[in-house]
Amino acid sequence: MPVLDLPLDRPRPAVRSLRGARHRFAVPAGVASALEAWTRSSGLTLYMVLLTAFDALLGRWSGQRDVAVGSPVAGRTRAEVEDLIGFFVNTLVVRTDLAPGEASDPGSPLRVADLAARVRRVSLEAFAHQDLPFERLVEELAPRRDLAHTPLFQVLFALQNAPMAPPALAGLDTGWATGGEAHAVARFDLSLTLWRGPLEQQDGGLTALVEYAAELFDATTVARLAGQYLRVLEAMAEDPGAAVASLPLLGRAEEHQLRVEWNDTASRYLALGDGDLWRLVTGVAAERPDAVALETVTREGEAKRVWTYAGLETAATALGHRLRRAGVGPEVAVGVLFERSPEAVIALLATVAAGGVYVPFDPAYPPERLALLVEDAKPALVLTMGGLDERLPAGPYTVWSLGEDDFRAADGEIAAELPAVDPEHLAYVMYTSGSTGRPKGVEV
């Protein structure tokens, strides 16, 4: 039987500590009443409906279609033992299939009513064998034992529907001792218990308590799970014919956060300049000239060289003017053969600033691939430095092996703006891996 793979906030330790915490919430009276009305018309019990919602939620959180949930039973199946003092409780494993489709329509989505029918069937089968001790079941099935989690199931569900009034004892005032966080023990990853009684008066509603392993879950995660359980219950009560996969989990605040707040990714720099990459760079350089644009580091992580936006603009402008004088412009390909370095970035920007088309060549390419790329791209010019020009095959193109002086602006070059680039012109060509036998250039 697979372990229920819920998304944990921390890795599961090799040995459980049983350190737990609690989260209490309420099922409103209106929701509880609607669910009970459904039970009267469908042959279900409130236990089955509440477990259906829990199974649906666990399936959504885990992504699994085979969900096993533990469930305690009183064990007092005969009238003559109901009033005896003693511990008769046993634990059942209620295993539910959440796979879509039914025998009559295998391709159909799993509906809430269909899932409830499955829960009803497996629950009745489990109750019919409740006299079999859980320990005997574990012994017979012999699952692989692991100190990190409990065998057969990791999540417990219970509906306490026995009378909850404190017992009346002559001469004594009695009440409930509910304990507190200091006494919370997590026997399982999660335990959800619901009841209606004097512990929490909800005017016809239900009280719910989640006990959870504090070493696995944060309080905010469990609170989110509880909120989503309520939304599943509300949706089920409203439409038992709804598809389980489409049951809403997010509240209005969470949906707004997901759709609006986390999608607010607009950057104010995208509106700078007149739309092309080079104008965006010059726009940032004008607004924040001393901000760091590029930084190289040593293998030990120590800063080695820093380029500001102003320095980046100056170097790319200088090289861009040289490229324009050499005839680089729209639709003219320029090969760029560099190790990973700021100079490589500057060479790319300078090509774009001049209006050309950059074609990156990786110095790690084998000679055959490099020759194929050069032959296909037909660059008019190849920029490189550091002796990498020796790796280039012979061809009808000019090679510029650059040095530091090539990244310094000549007098008057910075004042003279480079011609504007049409955004519809080709910007670069990127080659595929060549898995089909020959690399293909993708034009952008």
N, C-alpha and C positions, 0 to 999 in steps of 0.2 A: 504494500500500500504506500503510495508516494507521500513524502513529507509536504505539507501545505506550504508553498513557497510565497509567503507574504513579503512585501517590500519592507525590509527592516531598516531602522535608523542606524544600527551598528552591527558589525559582524557577529554572528552567533558564536558565543564562547564554546570551548571544547567541553566544558562541564557547566551545567546550569547552577545558578546560585540560589534560585527561588526568590530573589529580591523582587518585590512587586510594588505596584501602585494602583490607585483606583480612580475611576472617572464615573461620576453619576450624572444621569440625565433623565428626562421625563418624556414619555410618549403622550401627547395631548389627548384629552378625553374624546375629542371629535374624531381623531384618527383611530383610537381604540374602538370606538363605537362603530365606525364604518367597517373596520376589519371584522368585528363580531357579527355584523349584519351579513357580511360575505360568508362567514362560516355557517350561518343558519341556512343559507340557500345553496350551499355547495357540498355539504357533508364533511366539511373539514372541521378541525378543532382550532382554537386560538393558538395552541402550541405549534400546530403544523404551519399555520400562516406566518407566524413570527419566525419560525425556522426557515421557511421558504425565502423570506427576505434576507435572512442572514446568509444562507447558502448563495443567493444571487450576488450579494455584496462580496463575499469571500471569493467567488469565482471571478468577479471583475477585478478585484485587487491582486489576485494571484495569477490570473490568466489561465487557470487550470479548469478542466472540465470534470475532474474526478475529485470531489470534495468530501472528506470524512470529518464529521463533527461528533465529539463526545457529548453524551446527554445522560444526566443522572436520573434514576427512577427510584421511587420510594421503596419498592420491594414488598409492599403489603398488598398482595394480590388476593388475599382471603380475608373475609370479614372477621374471623375469629382472632386475627393477629393485628388488626388495625389499632387497637388500644394498648397493645403491649409496649413496654418501655424497652428500647434497644435500637441498635443501628442495623437496619435492613437494607440500606441504600446500595444499589449496584450501578455500574456505569455501562451504558450501551454505546455502540459505535454506529451512527446513522450515516451511511455512505450514499451520496446522491450523484447521479449522472447529470451534468449540465450541458451535454452535447445537444446541438440543435436538431430539430426534426423529430417526427414521430413515425411509428410503423406505417401509418396510413399515408404519410406525406414526408418522406425522408429529407426533402430539400427545404422544408419550411423552417422559419426561425422558431426558437423555443419561446413559447408564450408563458406569461406568469401563471395562468391557470393550469397549463400543462406541467410546469415545474412543481406547482403545489400538489398536483395529482401524484407525481413521482415521490415527493416528500411524504405524502400520505401513505403510499404503498410501502416504502422502505421503513417508515416509522412503525406501522402496524406489524410488519415482519419482525422488526427489532423487539417491540414490546412482547410479541408472542414467545420470545426466547429470553426474557429478562431474568429468568432464574439461573441462567448460566453465568457463573462468576466471571468478571472481567479478567481476573488473573488466570483462570482456566483458558479463556479465549486466547490470551497472549501466549500461553504455554503451547496451545495446539497450533496456532499459526506460526509461531517461532519467527517473528520479524527480526531483522538485523538490529541488534541493540546498540544504542548510541547514547552516551551520557549528555549529549548536547540537546536532546529533545525526548519527549515522551513517545512510547510506542503506539502505533495504530492511529492516533490522532493528536493534534497539537492545539486544538481550539475546542472549548467547551461551550454548550448552550443549555440554558435551563429556564423553564417557566415555573415559578413557584405559585401553584394554585391551591395549596392547602390552606386551611384557616391560619391567619397570621396574628390573631389576638393572643397576647401573653396568657399563659395558663393561670387560672384562679386557684390559689393555694390559701387555705385557711390561716388567717393571722399574718399573712405576708402581702406586701405590696410588690407586684411583679411588673417587669418591663423588659424592653429589649436592650441588650448591650451590643452595639453595632461595631465597636472597635474604631480604629482610625488608621491614618496612613502609616503610623509607626508599626502597626500590626499586619500590614498588607503582605500577603504571601502569594506568589504567582506559581501555582502548581502546573499551569500550562502557559503557552505563549499568550493566549487571550481567553478570557472566560466572560461570557455575557449572560447575566441573570436578570430576568424581569419578574415583577410581582405587583400585586395590588393589595394594599393593606395598611396598617397603622404606622409602619415605619415612615412612609411618605404619603400623605393624603393628596391625591391628584384629582379629586372630584370626578372619578370614573376613569381617569387615565391610568397609565402604568408607570411604575418606576423602573429604571434600568440601571444596572451597575456593571461596569467593565473592570475586571481585574486583569492586569497585564504585566508582563515581564519587563521591569524597568531597565534591564540590561539590553533589551532589544528595541524598545519603542520609546519615543519621546511623548510627553503629555500632549503636545499639540497634534501629533499624529493620531493618537487615540481619540482626541476630541473631534478631529476631522472625520474619522471613521464613524463615530457615534452620530455626527450630523448627517452623514451620508446614509446611515441606516434609517434614520427618520425620514429622509427624502424618498428612499425606496419604499418604505411602508406607506407613505402618503400616495405615491404613484400607483402602488398595487391596489390600494383601497379605491382609488379613482377609476382605474381601468385594469381589471384582471386579464383582459385580452391583450395587453401591451407586450411587446417583445422584451424579453429579459435583457438583451444586449442594449436596448435603447432606454432603459430606466434611467431617469436623471439622477446624477450623483452630486452635482455642484449646486450650491445655493447662489443667490443673486450676487453676493459680495465676491464669492470665489469665481463665478463666471465673469464678472466685470474685471477682476484681477487678471484672469487668464486671457480674455479676449481683447481687453483695452489696455490695462496697465503694462502687462508684460510684452504687448505688441507695440508699445510706443517706442519704436526704434529709430525714429526720424533723427537725422543728424543735421545740425544747422549748417555744416560745411557743404552739404550737398547743394545748397542754394547759392554758393559763392561762384563768382566768375560767370562765364557764359556756357557752362555745361560740359566742357571737355576736361580731361584729367589734369592737364598742365595748368589750366586756369584755377582749378581747385587748389593745387599746390601753391601757386603764387598768391592766391587769396589768403591762405593760412599764413604764409610767410609775411604778408603785409600786416596781418592782424597780430600775429604772435611770432615775431622774427627770432626771438631768443629761446623759443621752446625747442626741446630736443626732438629731432625727427628720426635720427639713426644713431645707433650706438653699437660698437663692436666690443666683444668681451673675450678674455682669454679662457682657456679651458678651466682655469681655476675660478672663473666667475668674476674676475676683477675687470673694471672698466679699462678699456684700452684707447678707444677713439670715439669722439662725439661729434655729430653733425647737427647743427641747428637748422631750422627751416630756412633761415636767411642764407646759411652756408650752402644748403642743398640747392636752393634756387640759384645762387650765384654759380655754382659748379655746373649745374645742368644747363643754365643759360649760356655759359661760355662754350660748352661742348655743342650745344644746339646751334649756335651761330656758325661754328666751324662746319657742322654737318650741312647747314643751308648753303654755305659757300661751296661745298663739295657737290652740290646738286641734289641733296636729299630733300624730298618733299612728298606730297601725297602719292600713295601707292608705290613708293620706292622702298624696297626691303633692305633692312640693315641687320646683319647677323650680330649677335651679342654673345661672346665667349668669355666668361669670367668665372672665377671661383666665387663662392658666397662672400660678398663684401659690399660695403657702401658704394664702391665704384660701379658695381653691377647695377645697383638701383639707379645711380646717376646716369649711366649709359642708357637704361631703358627710358627714363624721364626725358633725357636729351633728345632721343629719337622721336618720342611723342611730341615734344615741344617743337621740333623741326618739321613736324607733319609727316614723318616717315612711318614705316611699318617695322616694328622690331620682331626679330625671330630669335628666341633664346636657344643657344647650343650649350649643352652640358659638357664640361671638360672630362667628365667620367665616361662619356660615351665611347664605345670602341670605334676604331678608325672607320670601319665599314659603315656603321650607322651615321657617323658624322659626314661621311662622303655622300650618303644618300640624301641627307637633309640639305646639304649645301647644293647638291645637284637639283633638288626639287624646288627649294625656295628661291634660288637664283638671286642672292643678295648682291646689290651693287657695291656694298661695303661691309666689312666685318670689323667690329670693335673688339679689342682684347687687350690684355696686359699680363705682365709677369711671365713672359716666355711661352704663353699658351699658343702663340701663333704657329709654333712648330707642329702642333697637332692638326692644323688645317690642311686639307688636301689642296692640290693645285687647282686653280679655276680662274675664270675671267672676272675677278673682283679685286678690289683694293683692300688691303689689310692695314688697319691702324693699330699699332701696338702702343698703347697710351702710357704716359707717365704722369707724375703729379702735376707738372706744368700744364697739362692739357685740361685740367679741371680748374684753372684760374682764368678769370675774365680779362680780356684785353681792354684797353682804354676805350670807353664809349660803348662797350657791348651791353652792359647792364642797362644803360639808359635806353638803348634801342630795343623795343619790344619785338619779340618774334612774331611772325604773322599768325593770325588766329587759325585754329584748326577746325575744319568742318567735322562735327560729330559723326556724320555719315561716312567719312573716309575710313578705310581699313586701319585698325590700330595695331594688331599683332597677329601672328600666325603661330599656333601651338600644335606640335606634332603628337600623334597618338603613339602608343607603345609599339605598334607594328606587329601585333599578334597575328594579323592575317598574312604576314609575309613582307609587307612593305609599309613603312610609316605613312600616315596621311596627315596633311596639314589642315587644321581647322582655322578658318579665317574669322576674325572677330572685328 
